[in-house]
Amino acid sequence: MQSKVLLKVPSSYLANSYLIREDEIELDLRLSFSERIRSFPFFYDLLYRIEDGGKKEAPWIFWEENIHSVLGCWKEVERDIQESFQSKDKSLINKKMVEGISLFLVTLHWLNESPVKSLEIPTSYPFQFKPVNVEERLLFCMSHITLFHSYRQLKELFSELEKIYYKKRVIQKKKT
């Protein structure tokens, strides 16, 4: 098995160019799940596009355990965002907010058992499990990425999505 893979980024991922800036990404297959998510949140979604590489590792299929790990990554990023606002470092705020928004998009899609196919925010996500007005709220966060209000909105979106995650877990357990 290869230890690294160079992957051309699909145009649907370049729609929001501040989330992904390069048109090619090198993915290190030796990293742990959390390291992969922290280094590049869309790691598995892009890996899935490789002919046989990603089909075995589709975290949205085993969403319950994987989203729990992504939420742990969010807690770390959230602390980093808070610290960057305290230090008033706009470039660090921007970098950490991009990471936080990326983690949110991954969590939202995986909770709905779907890979992230595009970084464009649609008028309405066709998902059953999502926060109220998620599209408008995400667009606000993305267009005012260095504002404290955007951070508060992202934090609330994650809080709501986490509650939806636990609700879905309960619903799934009742079905079995």
C-alpha beads as a LAMMPS data file, in Angstrom:
LAMMPS data file: protein, C-alpha beads

176 atoms
175 bonds

1 atom types
1 bond types

-500.0 500.0 xlo xhi
-500.0 500.0 ylo yhi
-500.0 500.0 zlo zhi

Masses

1 110.0

Atoms # bond

1 1 1 0.000 0.000 0.000
2 1 1 1.183 3.510 -0.789
3 1 1 1.995 5.758 2.153
4 1 1 1.094 8.987 0.335
5 1 1 -1.228 9.828 -2.488
6 1 1 -1.357 12.976 -4.645
7 1 1 -4.939 13.809 -5.487
8 1 1 -6.294 16.385 -7.901
9 1 1 -8.945 18.454 -6.136
10 1 1 -12.273 18.359 -8.006
11 1 1 -13.654 21.701 -9.176
12 1 1 -16.667 21.300 -6.856
13 1 1 -14.217 21.634 -3.945
14 1 1 -12.662 24.785 -5.333
15 1 1 -15.961 26.711 -5.262
16 1 1 -15.044 28.181 -1.884
17 1 1 -11.403 28.846 -2.642
18 1 1 -10.603 29.970 0.891
19 1 1 -11.484 26.500 2.252
20 1 1 -9.160 24.731 -0.194
21 1 1 -6.503 26.802 -1.938
22 1 1 -4.518 24.196 -3.875
23 1 1 -5.735 22.222 -6.872
24 1 1 -3.699 19.192 -5.754
25 1 1 -3.491 17.746 -2.250
26 1 1 -1.023 15.179 -0.935
27 1 1 -2.747 12.798 1.466
28 1 1 -0.625 10.900 3.983
29 1 1 -2.224 7.491 4.478
30 1 1 -0.071 6.722 7.546
31 1 1 -1.806 9.280 9.775
32 1 1 -4.388 8.277 12.377
33 1 1 -8.057 9.167 11.860
34 1 1 -7.894 12.281 14.061
35 1 1 -4.590 13.419 12.519
36 1 1 -6.078 13.063 9.040
37 1 1 -9.150 15.082 10.012
38 1 1 -7.078 17.815 11.700
39 1 1 -4.583 18.077 8.828
40 1 1 -7.225 18.047 6.083
41 1 1 -10.906 17.694 7.101
42 1 1 -11.988 16.514 3.632
43 1 1 -9.358 13.741 3.612
44 1 1 -11.819 10.842 3.407
45 1 1 -14.207 12.606 1.073
46 1 1 -11.439 13.150 -1.481
47 1 1 -9.951 9.709 -0.875
48 1 1 -13.377 8.274 -1.669
49 1 1 -13.032 9.670 -5.175
50 1 1 -9.972 7.484 -5.823
51 1 1 -11.011 4.344 -7.652
52 1 1 -10.447 1.813 -4.862
53 1 1 -8.722 3.768 -2.105
54 1 1 -11.610 5.373 -0.296
55 1 1 -14.409 2.860 -0.594
56 1 1 -13.029 0.838 2.322
57 1 1 -12.658 3.960 4.421
58 1 1 -16.005 5.729 4.164
59 1 1 -16.509 7.248 7.634
60 1 1 -20.031 8.408 6.820
61 1 1 -21.081 4.733 6.721
62 1 1 -19.902 4.254 10.328
63 1 1 -20.991 7.788 11.206
64 1 1 -21.691 7.145 14.885
65 1 1 -18.114 6.526 16.014
66 1 1 -16.447 8.783 13.444
67 1 1 -18.554 11.870 14.128
68 1 1 -17.714 11.478 17.803
69 1 1 -14.015 11.791 16.841
70 1 1 -14.677 14.797 14.589
71 1 1 -16.544 16.516 17.430
72 1 1 -13.441 15.939 19.586
73 1 1 -11.356 17.666 16.891
74 1 1 -13.846 20.559 16.910
75 1 1 -13.346 21.029 20.666
76 1 1 -9.601 21.482 20.035
77 1 1 -10.178 23.882 17.133
78 1 1 -12.720 25.816 19.198
79 1 1 -10.085 26.414 21.903
80 1 1 -7.651 27.576 19.207
81 1 1 -10.267 29.988 17.800
82 1 1 -10.941 31.432 21.262
83 1 1 -7.219 31.960 21.825
84 1 1 -6.785 33.580 18.412
85 1 1 -9.611 36.039 19.174
86 1 1 -7.989 36.850 22.520
87 1 1 -4.688 37.573 20.795
88 1 1 -6.512 39.451 17.982
89 1 1 -4.448 37.636 15.348
90 1 1 -6.648 37.978 12.220
91 1 1 -4.630 35.549 10.094
92 1 1 -4.803 32.896 12.813
93 1 1 -8.529 33.599 13.310
94 1 1 -9.048 33.110 9.581
95 1 1 -7.044 29.874 9.503
96 1 1 -8.804 28.352 12.530
97 1 1 -12.280 29.446 11.388
98 1 1 -11.648 27.795 7.996
99 1 1 -10.695 24.622 9.863
100 1 1 -13.817 24.885 12.040
101 1 1 -16.159 25.484 9.078
102 1 1 -14.547 22.562 7.243
103 1 1 -15.096 20.294 10.252
104 1 1 -18.711 21.448 10.424
105 1 1 -19.309 20.609 6.741
106 1 1 -17.785 17.163 7.240
107 1 1 -19.908 16.532 10.343
108 1 1 -23.097 17.718 8.643
109 1 1 -22.591 15.470 5.618
110 1 1 -21.409 12.424 7.523
111 1 1 -24.314 12.664 9.967
112 1 1 -26.539 12.343 6.910
113 1 1 -24.434 9.373 5.744
114 1 1 -23.051 11.186 2.739
115 1 1 -19.567 12.270 1.665
116 1 1 -18.882 15.956 1.064
117 1 1 -19.260 16.204 -2.699
118 1 1 -19.004 19.980 -3.003
119 1 1 -18.036 22.949 -0.874
120 1 1 -20.741 25.131 -2.369
121 1 1 -23.457 25.953 0.124
122 1 1 -26.790 25.151 -1.532
123 1 1 -29.988 27.097 -1.047
124 1 1 -31.255 24.108 0.910
125 1 1 -29.366 20.975 1.958
126 1 1 -31.409 17.861 1.147
127 1 1 -30.600 16.412 4.576
128 1 1 -32.922 15.061 7.223
129 1 1 -30.514 15.869 10.058
130 1 1 -29.422 19.511 10.075
131 1 1 -29.697 22.652 12.223
132 1 1 -32.411 25.193 11.428
133 1 1 -31.383 27.688 8.711
134 1 1 -27.983 26.033 8.443
135 1 1 -27.387 27.333 4.916
136 1 1 -27.894 31.021 5.758
137 1 1 -25.945 30.739 8.970
138 1 1 -23.013 29.006 7.261
139 1 1 -22.968 31.616 4.513
140 1 1 -22.807 34.322 7.181
141 1 1 -19.872 32.592 8.886
142 1 1 -18.047 32.173 5.596
143 1 1 -18.577 35.728 4.389
144 1 1 -17.549 37.321 7.696
145 1 1 -14.984 34.755 8.748
146 1 1 -12.909 36.954 11.057
147 1 1 -15.835 38.429 12.997
148 1 1 -16.467 37.217 16.535
149 1 1 -20.175 36.863 15.662
150 1 1 -19.232 34.309 12.995
151 1 1 -17.365 32.290 15.584
152 1 1 -20.397 32.431 17.922
153 1 1 -22.647 31.305 15.073
154 1 1 -20.315 28.422 14.181
155 1 1 -20.164 27.410 17.837
156 1 1 -23.986 27.388 17.985
157 1 1 -24.211 25.401 14.754
158 1 1 -21.893 22.779 16.217
159 1 1 -23.864 22.706 19.453
160 1 1 -27.110 22.133 17.570
161 1 1 -25.533 19.539 15.277
162 1 1 -24.133 17.677 18.274
163 1 1 -27.634 17.493 19.796
164 1 1 -28.991 16.225 16.467
165 1 1 -26.196 13.632 16.417
166 1 1 -27.212 12.303 19.843
167 1 1 -30.870 12.343 18.848
168 1 1 -30.077 10.292 15.725
169 1 1 -28.101 7.807 17.842
170 1 1 -31.128 7.314 20.119
171 1 1 -33.427 6.870 17.117
172 1 1 -31.055 4.295 15.586
173 1 1 -30.796 2.359 18.839
174 1 1 -34.598 2.197 19.127
175 1 1 -34.773 0.708 15.607
176 1 1 -32.448 -2.178 16.537

Bonds

1 1 1 2
2 1 2 3
3 1 3 4
4 1 4 5
5 1 5 6
6 1 6 7
7 1 7 8
8 1 8 9
9 1 9 10
10 1 10 11
11 1 11 12
12 1 12 13
13 1 13 14
14 1 14 15
15 1 15 16
16 1 16 17
17 1 17 18
18 1 18 19
19 1 19 20
20 1 20 21
21 1 21 22
22 1 22 23
23 1 23 24
24 1 24 25
25 1 25 26
26 1 26 27
27 1 27 28
28 1 28 29
29 1 29 30
30 1 30 31
31 1 31 32
32 1 32 33
33 1 33 34
34 1 34 35
35 1 35 36
36 1 36 37
37 1 37 38
38 1 38 39
39 1 39 40
40 1 40 41
41 1 41 42
42 1 42 43
43 1 43 44
44 1 44 45
45 1 45 46
46 1 46 47
47 1 47 48
48 1 48 49
49 1 49 50
50 1 50 51
51 1 51 52
52 1 52 53
53 1 53 54
54 1 54 55
55 1 55 56
56 1 56 57
57 1 57 58
58 1 58 59
59 1 59 60
60 1 60 61
61 1 61 62
62 1 62 63
63 1 63 64
64 1 64 65
65 1 65 66
66 1 66 67
67 1 67 68
68 1 68 69
69 1 69 70
70 1 70 71
71 1 71 72
72 1 72 73
73 1 73 74
74 1 74 75
75 1 75 76
76 1 76 77
77 1 77 78
78 1 78 79
79 1 79 80
80 1 80 81
81 1 81 82
82 1 82 83
83 1 83 84
84 1 84 85
85 1 85 86
86 1 86 87
87 1 87 88
88 1 88 89
89 1 89 90
90 1 90 91
91 1 91 92
92 1 92 93
93 1 93 94
94 1 94 95
95 1 95 96
96 1 96 97
97 1 97 98
98 1 98 99
99 1 99 100
100 1 100 101
101 1 101 102
102 1 102 103
103 1 103 104
104 1 104 105
105 1 105 106
106 1 106 107
107 1 107 108
108 1 108 109
109 1 109 110
110 1 110 111
111 1 111 112
112 1 112 113
113 1 113 114
114 1 114 115
115 1 115 116
116 1 116 117
117 1 117 118
118 1 118 119
119 1 119 120
120 1 120 121
121 1 121 122
122 1 122 123
123 1 123 124
124 1 124 125
125 1 125 126
126 1 126 127
127 1 127 128
128 1 128 129
129 1 129 130
130 1 130 131
131 1 131 132
132 1 132 133
133 1 133 134
134 1 134 135
135 1 135 136
136 1 136 137
137 1 137 138
138 1 138 139
139 1 139 140
140 1 140 141
141 1 141 142
142 1 142 143
143 1 143 144
144 1 144 145
145 1 145 146
146 1 146 147
147 1 147 148
148 1 148 149
149 1 149 150
150 1 150 151
151 1 151 152
152 1 152 153
153 1 153 154
154 1 154 155
155 1 155 156
156 1 156 157
157 1 157 158
158 1 158 159
159 1 159 160
160 1 160 161
161 1 161 162
162 1 162 163
163 1 163 164
164 1 164 165
165 1 165 166
166 1 166 167
167 1 167 168
168 1 168 169
169 1 169 170
170 1 170 171
171 1 171 172
172 1 172 173
173 1 173 174
174 1 174 175
175 1 175 176
